[in-house]
Amino acid sequence: MNIRTSEARACQSAGPVTAESSGKDSMDHHYGRRVERDGSLSIYHVFTGIPVVVEGRSLTGMSRNCATQGMLAMNCRNEHRRCNRSCR
């Protein structure tokens, strides 16, 4: 197994990275990623600094690729929802 294969499996096993899974879906949240002391990455709420929780799991201890994909997906989804709300 190579690094890309193991990272892809890790991303898949993390489950879908969407705020709606947490039951606290808000299009007003903005997400970032940060490097933790151990070198892993976390996805967090930009304004509170609290790691995102999805299906009861905190999105911490992630690889750079998984954290980047998750952060972009969550922010993109919220941007589309904000646009749809204002375009009505």
Backbone torsions as a table, in degrees:
resi	resn	phi	psi	omega
1	MET	NA	132.6	178.5
2	ASN	-95.0	176.4	-176.3
3	ILE	-62.4	-42.1	-178.7
4	ARG	-63.9	-39.8	179.3
5	THR	-65.1	-44.9	-178.8
6	SER	-68.2	-35.0	178.5
7	GLU	-69.3	-39.2	178.1
8	ALA	-62.6	-41.4	177.9
9	ARG	-64.6	-39.5	178.9
10	ALA	-63.7	-41.8	178.4
11	CYS	-64.0	-43.2	180.0
12	GLN	-65.9	-39.4	-178.0
13	SER	-71.4	-19.0	177.9
14	ALA	-71.0	-15.1	179.2
15	GLY	83.6	179.1	-179.1
16	PRO	-68.0	133.6	-178.7
17	VAL	-98.1	84.1	175.7
18	THR	-137.5	145.0	-179.0
19	ALA	-68.2	-25.4	-177.2
20	GLU	-66.7	-23.1	177.2
21	SER	-65.4	-24.9	-177.5
22	SER	-84.0	-9.8	-178.4
23	GLY	82.3	2.3	-179.0
24	LYS	-125.1	48.4	-175.9
25	ASP	-70.4	126.6	177.0
26	SER	-144.0	131.0	178.8
27	MET	-78.7	-3.6	179.5
28	ASP	-93.4	-1.1	177.0
29	HIS	-80.8	145.0	174.7
30	HIS	-122.5	135.0	-173.8
31	TYR	-115.0	146.3	176.0
32	GLY	-133.6	176.4	174.5
33	ARG	-127.7	149.2	178.9
34	ARG	-143.2	153.3	177.8
35	VAL	-88.4	128.9	178.9
36	GLU	-89.4	172.0	-177.7
37	ARG	-58.3	-32.6	-178.6
38	ASP	-82.9	1.2	178.7
39	GLY	93.5	-11.0	176.9
40	SER	-79.4	169.9	-179.8
41	LEU	-115.4	156.2	177.2
42	SER	-130.2	150.5	170.1
43	ILE	-101.0	131.4	-175.1
44	TYR	-139.2	161.0	173.6
45	HIS	-74.5	123.7	-173.7
46	VAL	-59.6	-40.4	-173.9
47	PHE	-81.4	-28.0	-178.9
48	THR	-100.8	-25.4	-176.8
49	GLY	80.4	3.6	-177.6
50	ILE	-86.8	133.5	177.1
51	PRO	-59.2	144.7	177.6
52	VAL	-69.3	141.2	176.5
53	VAL	-114.8	126.2	178.3
54	VAL	-125.2	124.3	-179.4
55	GLU	49.8	42.6	176.7
56	GLY	80.4	-0.4	-179.4
57	ARG	-112.1	133.1	176.4
58	SER	-76.1	135.9	-178.4
59	LEU	-84.8	73.5	178.8
60	THR	-127.2	166.1	177.8
61	GLY	69.7	29.1	-175.9
62	MET	-95.2	159.0	172.7
63	SER	-76.2	165.0	178.8
64	ARG	-59.2	-43.3	-178.4
65	ASN	-64.2	-48.4	-179.5
66	CYS	-62.5	-43.8	-179.4
67	ALA	-64.9	-40.5	179.8
68	THR	-66.1	-47.1	179.6
69	GLN	-61.1	-44.5	-179.5
70	GLY	-64.7	-45.3	-180.0
71	MET	-61.7	-47.4	-179.4
72	LEU	-63.5	-41.1	-179.9
73	ALA	-63.1	-44.4	-178.9
74	MET	-67.2	-43.4	179.4
75	ASN	-68.2	-39.1	179.6
76	CYS	-64.6	-44.3	179.6
77	ARG	-60.1	-44.5	180.0
78	ASN	-67.1	-37.2	178.6
79	GLU	-62.8	-42.9	178.0
80	HIS	-62.7	-42.2	-179.8
81	ARG	-65.8	-39.8	178.1
82	ARG	-64.6	-41.4	179.4
83	CYS	-63.0	-46.0	179.0
84	ASN	-60.8	-37.8	179.5
85	ARG	-66.7	-42.5	-177.0
86	SER	-80.7	-18.2	-178.4
87	CYS	-85.4	-6.1	-177.6
88	ARG	-80.4	NA	NA
